[in-house]
Amino acid sequence: MSDVRISGLHKTFGTVHVLKGIDLEIPAGEFTVLVGPSGCGKSTLLRTIAGLEEVGQGDISISGVNVNSLRPRDRNIAMVFQNYALYPYLSVFENIAFGLRARKMEDHEVRLRVNSAADMLGITGLLDRFPKQLSGGQRQRVAIGRAIVRKPQLFLFDEPLSNLDAQLRDEMRGEIKKLHQDLGITMVYVTHDQIEAMTLADRIVLMREGRIEQMGSPLNVYEQPATRFVAGFLGSPKINFISGELVDAGDRQAMRLSDGEIIPLPKRTQAWGQSIVLGIRPQHLGRSTDSKVKAGEVKLSRPIEIVQPTGSRTYVTIKIGGTQCIAETESMETGRPGETIDLSFDLQHAIFFDPTSGAAII
Amino acid sequence: MTNLSVAATRRWKLAGRYGLASLLLVFFVFPIYWLFIISLKTPDEIFHFPPIWYPKSLQFANYAVLFKDGDAVSVLNSLILAGVSTVIAMIFGTMCAYSLVRFKTGGEDFAVWVISQRLMPPIAIIFPIFLLYVYLGWVDSYGGLIVLYTAFNLPYVIWMMRGYIEDIPLELEESALVDGCSRWAVLWKVVFPMARTGLFATAVFTFVFAWNEFIFALVLTRTEVVTYTVQVTHYFGGQSNFWAKIAAMSALGTVPVFITVSLLQRFLVRGISMGAVKG
């Protein structure tokens, strides 16, 4: 187990500035997920930790040792790649044993470790096969096996599940989480899939255009996004953003939507200019059954545009302030398109953003 | 009735295809057959008219003479020169190709510069090379020809191997680097096995180029390391040509290539088609 410290990390490829000053501390034993849209630099950051890319500027240390100039093999790390990176000319056994043999480990120790890793991953029966005879999920298990036999101090995953189908991905996600619980090794995991990030991480590091946009526990980042980008990236279906104007409504400030709806702000803000963006997650915008208005509650009635039942929940598309929004209701009897639905949300769950900077302001 | 006629048409088409294929086969194989059969004829049979398509008895006297006079050593010379230069060119060429592909050594266009060497006609540089070799004392030596053959085959090996190495997924190498391999170990444990097919195909062609080489061997050898291609020319006399010897020597010269190609045919076909796609 070891901790990773990254400070002032910059990386450029030619004229492209990929990492623009990354400062990150990963405590020992923690499962950290680097997440962000493609091109945000998350894979480059992981590859730089692995030593597959040189550090442009800044420092990376693992267990207190500066690894800037260490070769990948001297960093005592293991990495699992997106397309498994199995050697097609070696059996599963030899694939798993590859790293041990490269380090000239005794044969009986190699056998012991490979068998125990295979046992752990449930692939003992596949040891004599070759990669092309395996399914995608089995291949990924072999790739993980190859990483765990080495007993590294740090585990790196580069989008390991993106080549698998949805069902297998759910299954493997659980296995990776269990692996972390069993081994307790520090893990850094790169993905563009926010569900993977939310379910696996002890801590999420959300990246955007070469910078860390926000980091924290998954729930913390989800519930208190620092910016509009973070709010929009996490959560499925996506958070609803509704634009409006700041107006004075007697003793407090309010927001006026383009359709005339007035939404009071929970507290006064500094003068942020004329416009403001309201963010409300679909699960907080629900069907209202009570005719009374509670304190801090906003009620709306809108015609239904689209109804999408998923079984346990139903997604209803309506228009608020000229923007298509999704509301999540429990009932299957939500109504039909064209009918009016009564919706409500609690201002506690509303997040207000500055439209220019994107920062959360209330 | 219709089914029957369809089946019949199909049979005729198949017969036609086989007929055409056989005709082409005869066209290509006959010269080789003729070469081998002349080498097994007596001088009378060789000059007989109308030609004797197959002699009544096969005699190996023509070959015996080559071995008795020591001329057959030229095949061994060719084998040594082509074999050693192929091995050296393959080792260094693959290393160069790897460097070109993975480290972009010399920039993007460097490979084109390298291969352009092969466009140069050997005859254009044979005279300066001859003078250089005289100065170095390398004329008529194994070393001299091996260096030259290696130099001339390197660009081809680099160009071909570059294509095969580009096909190897980078992650395989990166995974090996993380797992504990040095760059050299990656080359040995990942690149060589992954590019195996291409390695064999390229090696066969490199060997055949060196094996068939004539002009350098003609100018740069005297008596010690005469290759079989040069040896054959010794039998073309001012007064008469020794057809029996020419045929026997040529036949001997084709044997190693036959063996190499038939042993590595599997790799050759796959290797060539891979290269064809990659370019």
Contacts between the chains, C-beta under 8 A, distances in Angstrom:
chain1	res1	chain2	res2	distance
A	50	B	174	7.9
A	50	B	178	5.9
A	51	B	177	7.8
A	51	B	178	7.7
A	52	B	174	5.3
A	52	B	177	6.9
A	52	B	178	7.3
A	71	B	177	7.5
A	71	B	182	7.7
A	72	B	174	7.7
A	72	B	177	4.6
A	72	B	178	4.6
A	73	B	177	6.3
A	73	B	178	6.8
A	73	B	179	7.1
A	73	B	180	4.5
A	73	B	181	6.5
A	73	B	182	7.2
A	77	B	178	6.3
A	78	B	178	6.6
A	78	B	179	7.4
A	79	B	174	7.5
A	79	B	175	6.7
A	79	B	178	4.7
A	81	B	171	4.5
A	81	B	174	7.3
A	81	B	175	6.0
A	82	B	171	7.6
A	83	B	169	6.8
A	83	B	171	6.1
A	85	B	169	7.0
A	85	B	171	4.1
A	85	B	172	5.3
A	85	B	174	7.3
A	85	B	175	4.0
A	87	B	172	6.5
A	87	B	190	6.9
A	87	B	193	7.4
A	87	B	194	7.9
A	88	B	194	7.7
A	89	B	193	4.8
A	89	B	194	7.2
A	89	B	196	7.6
A	98	B	176	7.2
A	98	B	179	5.7
A	99	B	179	3.4
A	99	B	180	5.3
A	102	B	176	7.2
A	102	B	179	5.5
A	102	B	180	3.7
A	102	B	181	5.0
A	102	B	185	6.5
A	102	B	189	7.5
A	103	B	180	4.6
A	146	B	175	7.8
A	146	B	179	7.2
A	150	B	179	7.0
A	150	B	180	7.9
